[in-house]
C-alpha cells in the first residue's frame, strides 16, 4: 500500500504518517515512512510517503503509483495528485490555506479544484474536516478526522486503527483525538465522486 500525505506545515501530517505506520505494524506489515520535502515549522508544503506491505524495499513512492493521496488542504492535494495511479483514492479536506503568493496578491488561489479532481480517473472523497474539528473543540485535530475517513476507506478493522491512534497520541490529548477519529470514520460513508475506483477501496 502506497500512501502520499500532502499538507501545510503545522497541520499534523507527520502524526498522521505515524498513525498509519503504527496501524501497519499492528497488522504485522513492514513499513517505511519518508518525508520527501517540507517546511513543517514554517507553514510550507509538506509531503510524506508511507509504504507498507509484506515486504517494502524503498520508502519512496514513484509518480503515478500511489494508491492513496491524503490531502489536508485543497491546493496541496492538487500539487500532489499526479502521484496517484489511475483508479487511486484521494481523501481531501475542503480547507483552503492561501500560500504566500496568494496572500501578497501575486497570484490567485486556483478555483474549482474539487471539480477538477472529480474529472480525473480517481475516487475523490472530500470532507469539511476543519468544521468537524471546530465542532469537536480543537482545529488541531483535522489530521485525526482525516485519518478516520481514510481508515473507513481502507479497511473495516476500526479497533486496530483506534489502537494505532492511542499509541501515537499523548495521553492528555487522546480523548479529543479519538473523538475526531470516530467522527471522521463516520463521515467517510457520505458523498464521494467515484470515478474508476477499485472496489476494494470502496468498502
Beta strands, then each sheet from edge to edge (+ up, - down):
strand 1: 2-8
strand 2: 30-38
strand 3: 45-53
strand 4: 66-71
strand 5: 84-93
strand 6: 123-127
strand 7: 193-194
sheet 1: 2+ 3- 1+ 4+ 5+ 6+ 7-
end
